Every structure is written in structure tokens, then in C-alpha cells.
């Protein structure tokens, strides 16, 4: 009974702490701002999907603006014509050709056409920019969602570690109580079994964290996936250190 009451009180406190910890994810990200910003910058710069969209945007922007430049018209003429030699009194047919260059002083239809071309070009550039920014925001949002999952898993793991410490600290006391007959040996066994289950859960959480960090690095980091994984490990370490200092 003593063990069950103590465990119930601890679990209530743990649940309350987890609730407030979940509500404070934004503050945690703010506290980890330096490393988090490095992660976001690395992903924006090296994510393959964003790189492809950025190249497309650069190609569109590099196209010549149809509204700029001199309005000229070039024409090429060719065909056959009659040639005559007055001295030899001879006439013959031969090829002829020419190139014409025309610079109109003003053409309402041509000006309207150039304006429409310029509007179309500007629209294509803006659409390409918007597509890039929409894609970037989508990828960054998904990245932050994954990082929030990492943070939640770390919090759950830390709570399990605290629970293990709490349970283990009562083992020696319960052993003495079993010897003196205050409690039954089954109570001690239940506590030991609970400790083993909690340690197994901690191990599983560690595996899940490593897999999630690896997944984030591969899916978001492109050729810099190794550097991204190191930053993710630094972020996790900083998170752990801050939580430890808070508990002191």
C-alpha cells in the first residue's frame, strides 16, 4: 500500500509536469535559438527540393526582360532578278538578296504587345518566387514539427529516468522492511519489476530518438546530412543540460 500510494503521487506530479512541459515547447525552441537557427539555415541552403526550386527561380529571373531594349525590326529578302550588261548587250537572271533594319518611331500595336509581354514576364517571376517561398515555408514547418517530436521524446525519456531514480531509491528501504516483516516480499518484487520495465522503456525511447534524428538528417539535409545530424545532437545535448540545471 505504501508503495502504491507513493507511486500514485509521483505519477500525478509527473503528468502535471509533462503537461506544462508540452505547453512550453515554444519557449524551449526560443532558448535553443542559436543552434535551431543554424539547423534551419542549413536545411534551407542544402535541402535538394529547395535547391531545385531555387535553380528554377534563378533561371526565370535570368531571362531577358521583354520590355527592355531597342524596338527594332529585322527583315531578310531574297529571290531572282534580271541583270543587263549594256556594253555586251546581254541580259540574264540571277539571285538577289538583302537585309533590312527598321526602327519605328512609334507603333501603338507594337507598344501594346511589348507591355503585355512585360506583364507576362513579371507575373511568371512573381509566381516562381511565391512557389519557392511556399515550398520553403512548408519544409521549415515540417522540420520544426519533427524537432518538436524530438523534444517531446526527450521529455518523456527524462521523466522515465526520474521515475527510475525515484523507484530505485526505495529498493534498499523496502529490503529492510521485508526483513523485518513490515511488508511482503511480493511488494519488493513488484517494485523491482517496475524498475526493469521503466529501464526498458528508456532504452526504447533512446532508440526511437536516434532513428528520428537520423531520419531528419537524411530527409532534410541533402549532402550536408552529417553536419545536420551533429547539430541535432548538439540541440538535444543543450536541451538535456538545460533541463538538468532546472532540476537542480
Short mmCIF file of the C-alpha atoms (twelve columns), coordinates in Angstrom:
data_MODEL
# 
_entry.id   MODEL 
# 
loop_
_atom_site.group_PDB 
_atom_site.id 
_atom_site.type_symbol 
_atom_site.label_atom_id 
_atom_site.label_alt_id 
_atom_site.label_comp_id 
_atom_site.label_asym_id 
_atom_site.label_seq_id 
_atom_site.Cartn_x 
_atom_site.Cartn_y 
_atom_site.Cartn_z 
_atom_site.pdbx_PDB_model_num 
ATOM 1   C CA . UNK A 1   0.000  0.000  0.000    1 
ATOM 2   C CA . UNK A 2   2.787  2.439  0.884    1 
ATOM 3   C CA . UNK A 3   4.498  1.806  -2.473   1 
ATOM 4   C CA . UNK A 4   1.281  2.165  -4.467   1 
ATOM 5   C CA . UNK A 5   0.377  5.454  -2.778   1 
ATOM 6   C CA . UNK A 6   3.867  6.841  -3.338   1 
ATOM 7   C CA . UNK A 7   3.793  5.786  -6.977   1 
ATOM 8   C CA . UNK A 8   0.367  7.341  -7.490   1 
ATOM 9   C CA . UNK A 9   1.525  10.684 -6.063   1 
ATOM 10  C CA . UNK A 10  4.670  10.630 -8.192   1 
ATOM 11  C CA . UNK A 11  2.772  9.803  -11.381  1 
ATOM 12  C CA . UNK A 12  0.310  12.644 -10.773  1 
ATOM 13  C CA . UNK A 13  3.190  15.067 -10.338  1 
ATOM 14  C CA . UNK A 14  4.905  13.642 -13.425  1 
ATOM 15  C CA . UNK A 15  1.773  14.043 -15.534  1 
ATOM 16  C CA . UNK A 16  1.378  17.656 -14.402  1 
ATOM 17  C CA . UNK A 17  4.993  18.407 -15.242  1 
ATOM 18  C CA . UNK A 18  4.660  16.803 -18.682  1 
ATOM 19  C CA . UNK A 19  1.613  18.936 -19.406  1 
ATOM 20  C CA . UNK A 20  3.406  22.189 -18.655  1 
ATOM 21  C CA . UNK A 21  6.496  20.937 -20.488  1 
ATOM 22  C CA . UNK A 22  4.382  20.257 -23.590  1 
ATOM 23  C CA . UNK A 23  2.924  23.763 -23.373  1 
ATOM 24  C CA . UNK A 24  6.434  25.201 -23.159  1 
ATOM 25  C CA . UNK A 25  7.850  23.807 -26.405  1 
ATOM 26  C CA . UNK A 26  7.885  27.248 -27.996  1 
ATOM 27  C CA . UNK A 27  9.901  28.660 -25.113  1 
ATOM 28  C CA . UNK A 28  12.354 25.748 -25.400  1 
ATOM 29  C CA . UNK A 29  12.863 26.472 -29.093  1 
ATOM 30  C CA . UNK A 30  13.427 30.136 -28.265  1 
ATOM 31  C CA . UNK A 31  16.034 29.208 -25.640  1 
ATOM 32  C CA . UNK A 32  17.812 26.984 -28.176  1 
ATOM 33  C CA . UNK A 33  17.645 29.748 -30.767  1 
ATOM 34  C CA . UNK A 34  21.279 29.744 -31.902  1 
ATOM 35  C CA . UNK A 35  21.518 26.037 -32.737  1 
ATOM 36  C CA . UNK A 36  17.949 25.941 -34.025  1 
ATOM 37  C CA . UNK A 37  18.650 28.812 -36.425  1 
ATOM 38  C CA . UNK A 38  21.760 27.008 -37.673  1 
ATOM 39  C CA . UNK A 39  19.641 23.924 -38.356  1 
ATOM 40  C CA . UNK A 40  17.008 25.921 -40.258  1 
ATOM 41  C CA . UNK A 41  19.658 27.789 -42.284  1 
ATOM 42  C CA . UNK A 42  21.445 24.547 -43.182  1 
ATOM 43  C CA . UNK A 43  18.191 22.928 -44.351  1 
ATOM 44  C CA . UNK A 44  17.111 25.953 -46.411  1 
ATOM 45  C CA . UNK A 45  20.512 26.078 -48.097  1 
ATOM 46  C CA . UNK A 46  21.038 22.349 -48.736  1 
ATOM 47  C CA . UNK A 47  17.634 20.676 -48.991  1 
ATOM 48  C CA . UNK A 48  17.554 19.109 -52.511  1 
ATOM 49  C CA . UNK A 49  13.933 20.088 -53.207  1 
ATOM 50  C CA . UNK A 50  14.577 23.710 -52.264  1 
ATOM 51  C CA . UNK A 51  17.789 23.777 -54.278  1 
ATOM 52  C CA . UNK A 52  15.921 22.590 -57.377  1 
ATOM 53  C CA . UNK A 53  13.189 25.205 -56.952  1 
ATOM 54  C CA . UNK A 54  15.806 27.918 -56.337  1 
ATOM 55  C CA . UNK A 55  17.633 26.997 -59.572  1 
ATOM 56  C CA . UNK A 56  14.360 27.253 -61.489  1 
ATOM 57  C CA . UNK A 57  13.688 30.686 -59.985  1 
ATOM 58  C CA . UNK A 58  17.188 31.881 -60.898  1 
ATOM 59  C CA . UNK A 59  16.756 30.669 -64.484  1 
ATOM 60  C CA . UNK A 60  13.467 32.548 -64.852  1 
ATOM 61  C CA . UNK A 61  14.958 35.727 -63.372  1 
ATOM 62  C CA . UNK A 62  17.930 35.448 -65.735  1 
ATOM 63  C CA . UNK A 63  15.678 35.587 -68.821  1 
ATOM 64  C CA . UNK A 64  15.824 38.935 -70.660  1 
ATOM 65  C CA . UNK A 65  13.018 41.324 -69.808  1 
ATOM 66  C CA . UNK A 66  10.901 41.680 -72.999  1 
ATOM 67  C CA . UNK A 67  10.032 45.236 -72.047  1 
ATOM 68  C CA . UNK A 68  13.630 46.452 -72.254  1 
ATOM 69  C CA . UNK A 69  15.880 47.129 -75.228  1 
ATOM 70  C CA . UNK A 70  15.527 48.931 -78.555  1 
ATOM 71  C CA . UNK A 71  12.409 48.181 -80.579  1 
ATOM 72  C CA . UNK A 72  13.829 47.147 -83.941  1 
ATOM 73  C CA . UNK A 73  12.558 45.010 -86.789  1 
ATOM 74  C CA . UNK A 74  14.937 42.968 -88.936  1 
ATOM 75  C CA . UNK A 75  13.884 41.671 -92.345  1 
ATOM 76  C CA . UNK A 76  15.656 39.435 -94.868  1 
ATOM 77  C CA . UNK A 77  14.696 39.419 -98.573  1 
ATOM 78  C CA . UNK A 78  15.750 37.094 -101.350 1 
ATOM 79  C CA . UNK A 79  14.758 35.935 -104.870 1 
ATOM 80  C CA . UNK A 80  15.659 36.236 -108.564 1 
ATOM 81  C CA . UNK A 81  16.089 39.407 -110.613 1 
ATOM 82  C CA . UNK A 82  17.085 40.438 -114.153 1 
ATOM 83  C CA . UNK A 83  20.590 41.723 -114.838 1 
ATOM 84  C CA . UNK A 84  21.678 43.581 -118.015 1 
ATOM 85  C CA . UNK A 85  25.113 44.449 -119.422 1 
ATOM 86  C CA . UNK A 86  24.821 47.467 -121.745 1 
ATOM 87  C CA . UNK A 87  28.343 47.068 -123.118 1 
ATOM 88  C CA . UNK A 88  27.896 43.451 -124.169 1 
ATOM 89  C CA . UNK A 89  24.160 43.893 -124.676 1 
ATOM 90  C CA . UNK A 90  23.472 40.798 -122.586 1 
ATOM 91  C CA . UNK A 91  20.599 40.013 -120.239 1 
ATOM 92  C CA . UNK A 92  20.487 37.219 -117.628 1 
ATOM 93  C CA . UNK A 93  18.712 36.133 -114.453 1 
ATOM 94  C CA . UNK A 94  20.451 35.821 -111.093 1 
ATOM 95  C CA . UNK A 95  19.823 35.595 -107.348 1 
ATOM 96  C CA . UNK A 96  19.317 38.700 -105.280 1 
ATOM 97  C CA . UNK A 97  19.002 39.337 -101.550 1 
ATOM 98  C CA . UNK A 98  19.115 41.970 -98.890  1 
ATOM 99  C CA . UNK A 99  18.784 42.681 -95.176  1 
ATOM 100 C CA . UNK A 100 16.608 45.478 -93.846  1 
ATOM 101 C CA . UNK A 101 16.720 47.126 -90.423  1 
ATOM 102 C CA . UNK A 102 13.755 49.208 -89.335  1 
ATOM 103 C CA . UNK A 103 13.440 51.329 -86.180  1 
ATOM 104 C CA . UNK A 104 9.856  52.578 -85.966  1 
ATOM 105 C CA . UNK A 105 9.335  55.983 -84.370  1 
ATOM 106 C CA . UNK A 106 6.056  54.872 -82.793  1 
ATOM 107 C CA . UNK A 107 3.755  51.861 -83.112  1 
ATOM 108 C CA . UNK A 108 0.720  51.584 -80.834  1 
ATOM 109 C CA . UNK A 109 0.198  47.886 -81.545  1 
ATOM 110 C CA . UNK A 110 3.870  47.062 -81.042  1 
ATOM 111 C CA . UNK A 111 3.971  49.036 -77.795  1 
ATOM 112 C CA . UNK A 112 0.869  47.234 -76.521  1 
ATOM 113 C CA . UNK A 113 2.464  43.898 -77.399  1 
ATOM 114 C CA . UNK A 114 5.653  44.781 -75.526  1 
ATOM 115 C CA . UNK A 115 3.667  45.857 -72.457  1 
ATOM 116 C CA . UNK A 116 1.736  42.582 -72.422  1 
ATOM 117 C CA . UNK A 117 4.987  40.615 -72.777  1 
ATOM 118 C CA . UNK A 118 6.460  42.543 -69.854  1 
ATOM 119 C CA . UNK A 119 3.378  41.884 -67.682  1 
ATOM 120 C CA . UNK A 120 3.511  38.171 -68.510  1 
ATOM 121 C CA . UNK A 121 7.223  38.048 -67.662  1 
ATOM 122 C CA . UNK A 122 6.700  39.845 -64.333  1 
ATOM 123 C CA . UNK A 123 3.834  37.507 -63.466  1 
ATOM 124 C CA . UNK A 124 5.945  34.416 -64.169  1 
ATOM 125 C CA . UNK A 125 8.756  35.749 -61.982  1 
ATOM 126 C CA . UNK A 126 6.384  36.500 -59.088  1 
ATOM 127 C CA . UNK A 127 4.730  33.089 -59.385  1 
ATOM 128 C CA . UNK A 128 8.124  31.382 -59.303  1 
ATOM 129 C CA . UNK A 129 9.100  33.416 -56.218  1 
ATOM 130 C CA . UNK A 130 5.829  32.566 -54.478  1 
ATOM 131 C CA . UNK A 131 6.224  28.868 -55.294  1 
ATOM 132 C CA . UNK A 132 9.723  28.941 -53.798  1 
ATOM 133 C CA . UNK A 133 8.672  30.732 -50.610  1 
ATOM 134 C CA . UNK A 134 5.633  28.461 -50.180  1 
ATOM 135 C CA . UNK A 135 7.842  25.406 -50.553  1 
ATOM 136 C CA . UNK A 136 10.442 26.815 -48.158  1 
ATOM 137 C CA . UNK A 137 7.815  27.586 -45.510  1 
ATOM 138 C CA . UNK A 138 6.336  24.119 -45.900  1 
ATOM 139 C CA . UNK A 139 9.696  22.390 -45.462  1 
ATOM 140 C CA . UNK A 140 10.691 24.561 -42.486  1 
ATOM 141 C CA . UNK A 141 7.300  23.913 -40.828  1 
ATOM 142 C CA . UNK A 142 7.728  20.163 -41.289  1 
ATOM 143 C CA . UNK A 143 11.272 20.413 -39.917  1 
ATOM 144 C CA . UNK A 144 10.051 22.228 -36.786  1 
ATOM 145 C CA . UNK A 145 7.305  19.640 -36.327  1 
ATOM 146 C CA . UNK A 146 9.914  16.879 -36.387  1 
ATOM 147 C CA . UNK A 147 12.113 18.785 -33.939  1 
ATOM 148 C CA . UNK A 148 9.108  19.124 -31.634  1 
ATOM 149 C CA . UNK A 149 8.733  15.347 -31.748  1 
ATOM 150 C CA . UNK A 150 12.382 15.016 -30.731  1 
ATOM 151 C CA . UNK A 151 11.811 17.406 -27.831  1 
ATOM 152 C CA . UNK A 152 8.719  15.504 -26.674  1 
ATOM 153 C CA . UNK A 153 10.568 12.183 -26.792  1 
ATOM 154 C CA . UNK A 154 13.427 13.660 -24.783  1 
ATOM 155 C CA . UNK A 155 10.998 14.933 -22.157  1 
ATOM 156 C CA . UNK A 156 9.323  11.530 -21.913  1 
ATOM 157 C CA . UNK A 157 12.697 9.825  -21.592  1 
ATOM 158 C CA . UNK A 158 13.801 12.255 -18.879  1 
ATOM 159 C CA . UNK A 159 10.612 11.634 -16.907  1 
ATOM 160 C CA . UNK A 160 11.149 7.893  -17.140  1 
ATOM 161 C CA . UNK A 161 14.722 8.346  -15.894  1 
ATOM 162 C CA . UNK A 162 13.442 10.383 -12.946  1 
ATOM 163 C CA . UNK A 163 10.846 7.707  -12.212  1 
ATOM 164 C CA . UNK A 164 13.535 5.017  -12.322  1 
ATOM 165 C CA . UNK A 165 15.672 7.009  -9.888   1 
ATOM 166 C CA . UNK A 166 12.699 7.500  -7.569   1 
ATOM 167 C CA . UNK A 167 11.814 3.810  -7.603   1 
ATOM 168 C CA . UNK A 168 15.425 2.643  -7.200   1 
ATOM 169 C CA . UNK A 169 15.910 4.935  -4.188   1 
ATOM 170 C CA . UNK A 170 13.245 2.941  -2.341   1 
ATOM 171 C CA . UNK A 171 14.679 -0.513 -3.005   1 
ATOM 172 C CA . UNK A 172 17.041 -0.647 -0.010   1 
ATOM 173 C CA . UNK A 173 14.358 0.670  2.312    1 
ATOM 174 C CA . UNK A 174 11.914 -1.975 1.130    1 
ATOM 175 C CA . UNK A 175 14.502 -4.702 1.545    1 
ATOM 176 C CA . UNK A 176 14.836 -3.771 5.205    1 
ATOM 177 C CA . UNK A 177 11.056 -3.701 5.586    1 
ATOM 178 C CA . UNK A 178 10.833 -7.201 4.046    1 
ATOM 179 C CA . UNK A 179 13.443 -8.469 6.524    1 
ATOM 180 C CA . UNK A 180 11.529 -7.020 9.455    1 
ATOM 181 C CA . UNK A 181 8.224  -8.330 8.133    1 
ATOM 182 C CA . UNK A 182 6.632  -4.915 7.656    1 
ATOM 183 C CA . UNK A 183 5.807  -5.671 4.001    1 
ATOM 184 C CA . UNK A 184 5.713  -8.789 1.886    1 
ATOM 185 C CA . UNK A 185 8.467  -9.871 -0.474   1 
ATOM 186 C CA . UNK A 186 5.993  -9.615 -3.362   1 
ATOM 187 C CA . UNK A 187 5.903  -5.843 -2.847   1 
ATOM 188 C CA . UNK A 188 9.653  -5.676 -3.350   1 
ATOM 189 C CA . UNK A 189 9.397  -7.852 -6.434   1 
ATOM 190 C CA . UNK A 190 6.683  -5.600 -7.893   1 
ATOM 191 C CA . UNK A 191 8.935  -2.589 -7.396   1 
ATOM 192 C CA . UNK A 192 11.905 -4.360 -8.993   1 
ATOM 193 C CA . UNK A 193 9.755  -5.408 -11.935  1 
ATOM 194 C CA . UNK A 194 8.530  -1.839 -12.350  1 
ATOM 195 C CA . UNK A 195 12.118 -0.589 -12.429  1 
ATOM 196 C CA . UNK A 196 13.035 -3.136 -15.119  1 
ATOM 197 C CA . UNK A 197 10.020 -2.139 -17.252  1 
ATOM 198 C CA . UNK A 198 10.898 1.546  -16.921  1 
ATOM 199 C CA . UNK A 199 14.522 0.921  -17.907  1 
ATOM 200 C CA . UNK A 200 13.322 -0.996 -20.976  1 
ATOM 201 C CA . UNK A 201 11.101 1.960  -21.895  1 
ATOM 202 C CA . UNK A 202 14.084 4.311  -21.546  1 
ATOM 203 C CA . UNK A 203 16.102 2.109  -23.888  1 
ATOM 204 C CA . UNK A 204 13.306 2.091  -26.454  1 
ATOM 205 C CA . UNK A 205 12.996 5.881  -26.215  1 
ATOM 206 C CA . UNK A 206 16.734 6.217  -26.882  1 
ATOM 207 C CA . UNK A 207 16.478 4.028  -29.994  1 
ATOM 208 C CA . UNK A 208 13.465 5.992  -31.226  1 
ATOM 209 C CA . UNK A 209 15.306 9.297  -30.707  1 
ATOM 210 C CA . UNK A 210 18.334 8.123  -32.678  1 
ATOM 211 C CA . UNK A 211 16.161 6.874  -35.537  1 
ATOM 212 C CA . UNK A 212 14.188 10.133 -35.632  1 
ATOM 213 C CA . UNK A 213 17.337 12.268 -35.685  1 
ATOM 214 C CA . UNK A 214 18.796 10.140 -38.480  1 
ATOM 215 C CA . UNK A 215 15.540 10.423 -40.446  1 
ATOM 216 C CA . UNK A 216 15.539 14.224 -40.108  1 
ATOM 217 C CA . UNK A 217 19.176 14.470 -41.201  1 
ATOM 218 C CA . UNK A 218 18.672 12.309 -44.308  1 
ATOM 219 C CA . UNK A 219 15.324 13.770 -45.416  1 
ATOM 220 C CA . UNK A 220 16.167 17.432 -44.852  1 
ATOM 221 C CA . UNK A 221 19.950 17.811 -45.003  1 
ATOM 222 C CA . UNK A 222 20.780 16.675 -48.529  1 
ATOM 223 C CA . UNK A 223 24.551 16.496 -48.980  1 
ATOM 224 C CA . UNK A 224 25.020 18.077 -45.535  1 
ATOM 225 C CA . UNK A 225 23.108 15.336 -43.681  1 
ATOM 226 C CA . UNK A 226 26.138 14.512 -41.497  1 
ATOM 227 C CA . UNK A 227 26.521 18.150 -40.402  1 
ATOM 228 C CA . UNK A 228 22.772 18.350 -39.749  1 
ATOM 229 C CA . UNK A 229 22.854 15.270 -37.556  1 
ATOM 230 C CA . UNK A 230 25.674 16.776 -35.491  1 
ATOM 231 C CA . UNK A 231 23.619 19.933 -34.982  1 
ATOM 232 C CA . UNK A 232 20.631 17.831 -33.938  1 
ATOM 233 C CA . UNK A 233 22.778 16.044 -31.365  1 
ATOM 234 C CA . UNK A 234 24.046 19.409 -30.079  1 
ATOM 235 C CA . UNK A 235 20.459 20.635 -29.778  1 
ATOM 236 C CA . UNK A 236 19.480 17.512 -27.821  1 
ATOM 237 C CA . UNK A 237 22.508 17.855 -25.549  1 
ATOM 238 C CA . UNK A 238 21.724 21.509 -24.853  1 
ATOM 239 C CA . UNK A 239 18.122 20.585 -24.103  1 
ATOM 240 C CA . UNK A 240 19.287 17.910 -21.628  1 
ATOM 241 C CA . UNK A 241 21.729 20.280 -19.905  1 
ATOM 242 C CA . UNK A 242 19.072 22.979 -19.509  1 
ATOM 243 C CA . UNK A 243 16.582 20.515 -18.038  1 
ATOM 244 C CA . UNK A 244 19.240 19.252 -15.618  1 
ATOM 245 C CA . UNK A 245 20.043 22.790 -14.467  1 
ATOM 246 C CA . UNK A 246 16.331 23.495 -13.976  1 
ATOM 247 C CA . UNK A 247 16.015 20.470 -11.718  1 
ATOM 248 C CA . UNK A 248 18.978 21.479 -9.501   1 
# 
